[in-house]
């Protein structure tokens, strides 16, 4: 049996929360500590709305770092009130709060108000004066003594000044580590009886995409069973891609909620362009993509464009019809959506469809089993023998067409890889095979080997005719 050192999971790691009023540089500091761009950054107050989490190493200690929305005084039912409630929820679970102020702006009434609130929470606090570049900034940072949160640490997250000292302070204030004990993994055996040295696969990577106000964040909250994402009637609430981890009965799922995708012609604001880029990046990193639609509005052209992007990236797709409780004629609506999808997305024929209401929770439980099934199809491998028996039958049923007055001689097929299923067709002048015959083969693969909805790649490999070359 293999003995592996125990590694803390995300749930076991100490939690460090970056808090403070808007536009003090929390997200810039978050990105610096994580070591890459994880959170959107712009010179606009209130860019961060939802909590952003990442695991990182600080002075040899693994921590879970949380970036929060700016703390503002607003009524609970307003957008800023909901943002503050999300930030307060993060602070409540923190092992350390990094309270950030803007040294250039000095101490504001909002800083004083929320510093007093932080003191009442009974959490360890590290006071950080950001934007303290040069001597003047360091001197201005000393004003933060007045907040009563201890000695302020002067840094510049944008320029990287003082970050080494900050990381040391964070590591020193972490709770002591439990002694690591080796984890005994049960042995895994192959078909030949040999012990395999394999670790379990990572979590399934799932992204939720769609147009603004399709209910993506409400769906994520429903799947998690908590108000993790800020939701409301305002379209475009989610600005950045937010990753969370959940577990179903089959294992872990890394779930990403994304900003809504509008038509490119309507995306003018620089911040929205960054949000769109983050969404597309999340889509590319996913294995399964849930395309959320507002069922009361039907399928729009933008929905089809998103689906085509998913297909081009080779990801498997599940169509999620949200707000199903508000649909009056469900039979007609489902038929209209199915007809539009089948007509416009022939390359994803058989795409799985789930209808539910994320707001009420009705039928949401059906989504993850369908996602798991789509993931299995996307990973499917077909034995070469079975593939070529099917291929011979397809050739007998419909012979390859004449190209340039000569018939193509197709020899055999093999599956090059899965994720998505990719097949190579070999034959003399196979690269000249017309598209309609390629569609005939792809549709046959779907039906014969049960590959609904997933992208299928067909690569053509011609063989050279040495006699034709010598004759030339």
C-alpha positions as CSV (number, residue, x, y, z in Angstrom):
1,X,0.0,0.0,0.0
2,X,1.3,3.4,-0.9
3,X,1.7,6.0,1.9
4,X,1.2,9.5,0.8
5,X,1.7,12.6,2.9
6,X,-1.5,14.2,4.1
7,X,-2.3,17.4,2.2
8,X,-4.9,19.8,3.6
9,X,-7.9,20.2,1.3
10,X,-9.5,23.5,0.6
11,X,-12.0,22.9,3.4
12,X,-9.2,22.4,5.9
13,X,-7.0,25.4,5.0
14,X,-6.9,28.5,7.2
15,X,-9.0,31.3,5.7
16,X,-7.5,34.8,5.1
17,X,-10.1,37.4,4.1
18,X,-9.2,40.8,2.5
19,X,-11.7,43.4,3.5
20,X,-12.1,47.2,3.3
21,X,-14.2,49.9,1.6
22,X,-14.3,50.0,-2.2
23,X,-11.4,51.0,-4.4
24,X,-8.6,50.5,-1.8
25,X,-6.8,47.9,-4.0
26,X,-8.2,44.7,-2.4
27,X,-8.3,42.8,-5.7
28,X,-4.9,44.0,-6.8
29,X,-3.5,42.7,-3.5
30,X,-5.5,39.4,-3.9
31,X,-3.9,38.9,-7.4
32,X,-0.4,39.6,-6.0
33,X,-0.7,37.1,-3.2
34,X,-2.2,34.4,-5.5
35,X,0.5,35.0,-8.1
36,X,-1.7,35.5,-11.1
37,X,-4.7,37.5,-12.3
38,X,-7.6,35.8,-10.6
39,X,-9.8,38.9,-9.9
40,X,-10.9,41.7,-12.2
41,X,-9.1,44.9,-11.5
42,X,-10.2,48.4,-12.8
43,X,-9.9,51.9,-11.6
44,X,-13.6,51.9,-10.8
45,X,-15.1,51.5,-7.3
46,X,-17.2,48.4,-6.8
47,X,-15.7,46.2,-9.5
48,X,-15.7,43.1,-7.1
49,X,-19.2,42.1,-6.3
50,X,-19.0,38.4,-5.4
51,X,-16.4,36.8,-3.1
52,X,-13.4,35.5,-5.1
53,X,-11.5,32.5,-3.6
54,X,-8.1,30.9,-4.4
55,X,-5.6,28.7,-2.7
56,X,-2.1,29.9,-2.4
57,X,1.2,29.4,-0.5
58,X,2.5,32.1,1.8
59,X,5.9,31.5,3.4
60,X,5.3,27.8,3.0
61,X,1.8,27.8,4.5
62,X,-1.1,26.9,2.3
63,X,-4.1,29.2,2.8
64,X,-7.5,29.9,1.3
65,X,-7.5,33.6,0.3
66,X,-10.8,35.4,-0.2
67,X,-11.3,38.7,-1.9
68,X,-14.5,40.5,-0.9
69,X,-16.7,43.3,-2.2
70,X,-16.1,46.8,-0.8
71,X,-17.8,47.4,2.6
72,X,-20.5,50.2,2.2
73,X,-23.4,51.4,4.2
74,X,-26.5,50.6,2.3
75,X,-30.0,49.2,2.9
76,X,-30.0,45.3,2.9
77,X,-32.3,45.0,-0.1
78,X,-30.1,47.2,-2.4
79,X,-27.2,45.8,-4.5
80,X,-24.6,47.3,-2.3
81,X,-26.4,46.0,0.8
82,X,-26.3,42.5,-0.7
83,X,-22.6,42.9,-1.5
84,X,-21.9,44.0,2.1
85,X,-23.8,41.0,3.4
86,X,-21.6,38.7,1.3
87,X,-18.4,40.3,2.6
88,X,-19.7,40.1,6.2
89,X,-20.3,36.3,5.7
90,X,-16.7,35.9,4.6
91,X,-15.3,37.8,7.6
92,X,-17.4,35.6,9.9
93,X,-15.4,32.5,8.9
94,X,-12.0,34.1,8.7
95,X,-8.9,33.0,10.6
96,X,-7.3,36.3,9.7
97,X,-8.9,39.5,8.3
98,X,-6.5,41.7,6.2
99,X,-8.2,45.1,6.6
100,X,-7.1,47.4,3.7
101,X,-7.2,51.2,3.6
102,X,-5.9,53.6,0.9
103,X,-2.9,55.5,2.4
104,X,-3.1,58.2,-0.3
105,X,-6.7,59.0,0.6
106,X,-6.1,59.0,4.3
107,X,-8.5,57.8,6.9
108,X,-12.1,58.3,5.8
109,X,-15.3,58.1,7.9
110,X,-16.1,54.8,6.1
111,X,-12.7,53.4,7.2
112,X,-13.4,54.4,10.8
113,X,-16.9,52.9,10.7
114,X,-15.9,49.5,9.3
115,X,-12.8,49.3,11.5
116,X,-15.0,49.6,14.5
117,X,-17.3,46.9,13.0
118,X,-14.3,44.6,12.4
119,X,-13.1,45.0,16.0
120,X,-16.5,43.8,17.2
121,X,-16.3,40.6,15.1
122,X,-13.6,39.2,17.4
123,X,-11.4,38.0,14.5
124,X,-7.6,38.5,14.3
125,X,-6.9,41.6,12.1
126,X,-3.9,42.7,10.2
127,X,-4.1,46.4,9.2
128,X,-2.7,47.1,5.7
129,X,-2.2,50.6,4.3
130,X,-2.1,50.1,0.5
131,X,-1.0,52.6,-2.2
132,X,1.8,53.7,0.2
133,X,4.5,54.2,-2.5
134,X,7.6,56.1,-1.5
135,X,8.3,58.1,1.7
136,X,5.2,60.2,1.6
137,X,3.0,57.1,1.3
138,X,4.7,55.4,4.3
139,X,4.3,58.5,6.4
140,X,0.6,58.7,5.5
141,X,0.2,55.1,6.4
142,X,1.0,55.9,10.0
143,X,-2.3,57.8,10.3
144,X,-3.9,54.4,10.4
145,X,-2.8,53.9,14.0
146,X,-6.0,55.9,14.8
147,X,-8.2,53.0,13.7
148,X,-7.2,51.0,16.8
149,X,-6.3,47.8,14.8
150,X,-2.6,47.7,15.7
151,X,0.4,48.8,13.7
152,X,-0.4,49.4,10.1
153,X,1.8,47.7,7.4
154,X,2.6,50.0,4.5
155,X,2.5,48.3,1.1
156,X,1.9,49.0,-2.6
157,X,0.1,46.0,-4.1
158,X,0.3,47.6,-7.6
159,X,4.2,48.0,-7.4
160,X,4.9,45.0,-5.2
161,X,6.4,47.0,-2.3
162,X,6.1,45.5,1.1
163,X,4.6,42.3,0.0
164,X,7.4,40.1,1.4
165,X,6.8,41.6,4.9
166,X,3.1,41.2,4.5
167,X,3.4,37.5,3.6
168,X,5.6,37.0,6.6
169,X,3.0,38.6,8.9
170,X,0.2,36.5,7.4
171,X,2.2,33.3,7.9
172,X,3.1,34.2,11.5
173,X,-0.6,34.8,12.4
174,X,-1.9,31.5,11.0
175,X,-3.1,28.9,13.5
176,X,-0.6,26.2,14.2
177,X,-0.5,23.3,11.7
178,X,-1.7,19.9,12.8
179,X,1.1,17.3,12.5
180,X,1.0,15.7,9.2
181,X,0.1,12.0,9.2
182,X,0.7,9.7,6.2
183,X,-2.5,8.7,4.4
184,X,-2.7,5.0,3.5
185,X,-4.2,4.7,0.1
186,X,-5.8,1.4,-0.8
187,X,-4.0,-0.3,-3.6
188,X,-5.4,-0.1,-7.2
189,X,-4.9,-3.1,-9.4
190,X,-5.0,-3.4,-13.2
191,X,-6.5,-6.2,-15.3
192,X,-3.2,-8.1,-15.2
193,X,-3.2,-8.1,-11.4
194,X,-0.3,-5.6,-11.2
195,X,-0.6,-2.8,-8.6
196,X,-1.1,0.6,-10.2
197,X,0.4,3.7,-8.8
198,X,-2.4,6.1,-9.7
199,X,-3.9,8.9,-7.7
200,X,-7.7,9.6,-8.0
201,X,-8.6,12.0,-10.8
202,X,-9.3,15.7,-10.0
203,X,-12.7,17.2,-9.8
204,X,-15.0,17.5,-12.8
205,X,-14.6,21.1,-14.2
206,X,-18.0,22.6,-14.9
207,X,-18.8,26.1,-16.1
208,X,-22.2,27.8,-16.2
209,X,-22.5,30.3,-19.1
210,X,-25.3,32.2,-20.8
211,X,-26.7,35.6,-21.5
212,X,-27.2,38.1,-18.7
213,X,-30.1,37.5,-16.3
214,X,-30.6,33.8,-17.3
215,X,-30.3,32.8,-13.6
216,X,-26.8,31.5,-13.6
217,X,-25.9,32.7,-10.1
218,X,-29.2,31.7,-8.7
219,X,-28.5,28.2,-10.0
220,X,-25.1,28.0,-8.4
221,X,-26.6,29.1,-5.1
222,X,-29.2,26.4,-5.4
223,X,-26.7,23.7,-6.1
224,X,-24.5,24.8,-3.2
225,X,-27.4,25.2,-0.8
226,X,-26.2,28.7,0.3
227,X,-26.3,32.3,-0.9
228,X,-22.8,32.2,-2.2
229,X,-23.4,34.5,-5.2
230,X,-25.1,37.9,-5.2
231,X,-28.4,37.7,-7.1
232,X,-31.2,40.1,-7.9
233,X,-33.4,41.5,-10.7
234,X,-30.6,43.6,-12.1
235,X,-29.0,42.1,-15.2
236,X,-25.2,41.7,-15.3
237,X,-24.7,41.4,-11.5
238,X,-21.9,38.9,-11.9
239,X,-18.8,40.6,-13.3
240,X,-16.0,38.0,-12.8
241,X,-15.8,34.2,-13.0
242,X,-16.1,32.7,-9.5
243,X,-15.0,29.2,-8.8
244,X,-16.5,27.1,-6.0
245,X,-16.2,23.4,-5.1
246,X,-19.2,21.2,-4.5
247,X,-19.7,17.4,-4.1
248,X,-22.3,15.1,-5.4
249,X,-22.6,11.4,-4.9
250,X,-20.0,10.7,-7.6
251,X,-17.3,13.0,-6.3
252,X,-16.1,16.6,-6.4
253,X,-17.1,19.2,-9.0
254,X,-15.2,22.5,-9.6
255,X,-18.0,24.8,-10.5
256,X,-17.5,28.2,-12.2
257,X,-20.2,30.9,-12.4
258,X,-19.5,33.4,-15.1
259,X,-20.6,36.9,-16.3
260,X,-23.3,37.0,-18.9
261,X,-22.3,37.1,-22.5
262,X,-23.9,39.8,-24.7
263,X,-23.5,40.3,-28.4
264,X,-20.0,41.6,-29.2
265,X,-21.5,44.8,-30.8
266,X,-23.0,45.7,-27.5
267,X,-19.9,45.2,-25.4
268,X,-18.3,48.6,-25.3
269,X,-17.3,49.2,-21.6
270,X,-13.7,48.2,-20.8
271,X,-14.8,46.4,-17.6
272,X,-17.4,44.4,-19.5
273,X,-14.8,43.4,-22.1
274,X,-12.6,42.0,-19.2
275,X,-15.7,40.2,-17.8
276,X,-16.3,38.6,-21.2
277,X,-12.7,37.6,-21.5
278,X,-12.9,35.9,-18.1
279,X,-16.1,34.1,-19.1
280,X,-14.5,32.7,-22.3
281,X,-11.4,31.7,-20.4
282,X,-13.5,29.8,-17.9
283,X,-15.4,28.1,-20.8
284,X,-12.1,27.0,-22.3
285,X,-10.9,25.5,-19.0
286,X,-14.1,23.6,-18.4
287,X,-14.9,20.0,-19.4
288,X,-18.7,20.4,-19.3
289,X,-20.5,23.6,-20.0
290,X,-24.0,24.3,-18.8
291,X,-25.6,26.8,-21.2
292,X,-28.3,28.5,-19.1
293,X,-31.4,29.8,-21.0
294,X,-34.4,31.8,-19.7
295,X,-37.1,29.4,-20.8
296,X,-39.7,32.3,-20.9
297,X,-37.7,34.0,-23.7
298,X,-36.8,30.9,-25.8
299,X,-33.6,30.5,-27.8
300,X,-32.0,33.7,-29.0
301,X,-29.3,34.0,-31.7
302,X,-26.8,34.9,-28.9
303,X,-27.6,31.6,-27.2
304,X,-26.8,29.8,-30.4
305,X,-23.5,31.8,-30.8
306,X,-22.5,30.7,-27.3
307,X,-23.3,27.1,-28.1
308,X,-21.2,27.3,-31.3
309,X,-18.3,28.6,-29.2
310,X,-18.7,25.7,-26.8
311,X,-18.6,23.3,-29.8
312,X,-15.6,25.0,-31.4
313,X,-13.7,24.6,-28.1
314,X,-14.5,20.9,-28.0
315,X,-16.5,21.0,-24.7
316,X,-19.6,19.0,-24.0
317,X,-22.7,21.0,-23.4
318,X,-25.8,20.7,-21.3
319,X,-28.8,23.0,-22.1
320,X,-30.4,24.3,-18.9
321,X,-33.9,25.7,-19.3
322,X,-34.3,27.9,-16.3
323,X,-37.4,29.7,-15.0
324,X,-39.4,26.7,-16.2
325,X,-42.0,27.4,-13.5
326,X,-43.0,30.7,-15.3
327,X,-43.6,28.9,-18.7
328,X,-47.3,28.6,-19.5
329,X,-47.4,26.2,-22.4
330,X,-44.5,23.9,-21.5
331,X,-45.1,21.3,-24.3
332,X,-45.0,23.9,-27.0
333,X,-42.1,25.7,-25.5
334,X,-40.0,22.6,-25.2
335,X,-40.8,21.6,-28.8
336,X,-40.0,25.1,-30.1
337,X,-36.6,25.1,-28.3
338,X,-35.8,21.6,-29.4
339,X,-36.6,22.4,-33.0
340,X,-34.5,25.5,-33.0
341,X,-31.5,23.7,-31.4
342,X,-31.7,20.7,-33.8
343,X,-31.9,23.0,-36.8
344,X,-29.2,25.5,-35.8
345,X,-26.8,23.2,-34.0
346,X,-26.6,20.1,-36.2
347,X,-23.0,19.5,-35.1
348,X,-24.3,19.0,-31.5
349,X,-27.3,16.8,-32.3
350,X,-28.8,15.2,-29.3
351,X,-27.6,17.8,-26.8
352,X,-29.1,17.0,-23.4
353,X,-31.7,19.4,-22.1
354,X,-32.8,19.9,-18.4
355,X,-35.7,22.1,-17.4
356,X,-36.0,23.5,-13.8
357,X,-36.5,26.5,-11.7
358,X,-33.4,27.7,-9.9
359,X,-35.5,30.1,-7.9
360,X,-37.8,27.5,-6.4
361,X,-35.4,24.6,-6.7
362,X,-37.9,22.5,-8.6
363,X,-36.0,19.8,-10.6
364,X,-32.6,21.3,-10.1
365,X,-31.5,17.9,-8.7
366,X,-31.8,16.5,-12.2
367,X,-29.0,18.7,-13.6
368,X,-25.8,17.1,-12.1
369,X,-26.7,13.5,-13.1
370,X,-27.1,14.8,-16.7
371,X,-23.8,16.6,-16.4
372,X,-22.1,13.4,-15.3
373,X,-23.6,11.5,-18.2
374,X,-22.5,14.1,-20.7
375,X,-19.0,14.0,-19.2
376,X,-18.9,10.2,-19.7
377,X,-19.9,10.6,-23.3
378,X,-17.2,13.2,-23.8
379,X,-14.6,10.8,-22.4
380,X,-15.9,7.7,-24.3
381,X,-13.5,5.5,-26.3
382,X,-14.6,3.0,-28.9
383,X,-12.5,-0.2,-29.6
384,X,-10.9,-0.1,-33.0
385,X,-12.4,-3.5,-34.0
386,X,-16.0,-2.3,-33.3
387,X,-15.3,1.0,-35.0
388,X,-14.1,-0.6,-38.2
389,X,-16.9,-3.1,-38.4
390,X,-19.3,-0.2,-38.2
391,X,-17.2,1.7,-40.8
392,X,-17.4,-1.2,-43.3
393,X,-21.2,-1.3,-42.8
394,X,-21.4,2.5,-43.5
395,X,-19.3,2.1,-46.7
396,X,-21.6,-0.7,-47.9
397,X,-24.7,1.3,-47.1
398,X,-23.4,4.4,-49.0
399,X,-20.3,4.3,-51.1
400,X,-17.9,7.3,-51.0
401,X,-18.7,9.7,-53.8
402,X,-16.7,10.3,-56.9
403,X,-14.2,13.2,-56.7
404,X,-12.7,14.4,-59.9
405,X,-14.2,11.5,-61.7
406,X,-12.4,9.0,-59.4
407,X,-13.8,7.1,-56.4
408,X,-12.1,7.7,-53.1
409,X,-10.8,4.5,-51.4
410,X,-11.4,4.8,-47.7
411,X,-9.5,2.1,-45.8
412,X,-10.0,2.2,-42.0
413,X,-10.7,4.4,-38.9
414,X,-9.3,4.7,-35.5
415,X,-10.1,6.9,-32.5
416,X,-7.1,9.2,-31.8
417,X,-8.4,10.5,-28.4
418,X,-11.4,11.3,-26.3
419,X,-12.3,14.7,-24.7
420,X,-13.9,15.2,-27.3
421,X,-14.1,12.0,-29.2
422,X,-11.7,12.4,-32.2
423,X,-11.4,9.9,-35.1
424,X,-8.9,9.6,-37.9
425,X,-10.1,8.3,-41.3
426,X,-7.3,6.8,-43.5
427,X,-7.6,6.3,-47.2
428,X,-6.3,7.2,-50.7
429,X,-7.2,10.9,-51.3
430,X,-9.3,10.8,-48.0
431,X,-8.6,14.5,-47.5
432,X,-10.9,15.2,-50.5
433,X,-13.9,13.7,-48.8
434,X,-16.9,16.0,-49.2
435,X,-18.5,17.6,-46.2
436,X,-21.9,15.9,-46.6
437,X,-20.2,12.5,-46.5
438,X,-18.3,13.5,-43.4
439,X,-21.6,14.5,-41.8
440,X,-23.0,11.1,-42.8
441,X,-20.2,9.4,-40.9
442,X,-20.4,11.7,-37.8
443,X,-24.1,11.3,-37.5
444,X,-23.6,7.5,-37.8
445,X,-21.0,7.6,-35.1
446,X,-23.5,9.4,-32.8
447,X,-26.3,6.9,-33.4
448,X,-24.2,3.7,-33.4
449,X,-22.0,4.4,-30.3
450,X,-24.4,6.6,-28.3
451,X,-22.6,9.9,-28.5
452,X,-25.4,12.5,-28.1
453,X,-24.7,16.2,-27.9
454,X,-20.9,16.0,-27.6
455,X,-18.6,17.5,-30.3
456,X,-17.1,14.9,-32.6
457,X,-13.9,15.5,-34.6
458,X,-13.2,13.7,-37.8
459,X,-9.7,14.1,-39.2
460,X,-8.8,12.9,-42.7
461,X,-5.5,11.3,-43.6
462,X,-4.8,10.6,-47.2
463,X,-2.1,8.1,-48.3
464,X,0.3,8.7,-51.2
465,X,0.2,6.7,-54.4
466,X,3.9,6.0,-55.3
467,X,2.9,4.9,-58.8
468,X,1.2,8.2,-59.5
469,X,4.2,10.1,-58.3
470,X,6.6,8.1,-60.5
471,X,4.4,8.4,-63.4
472,X,4.4,12.2,-63.0
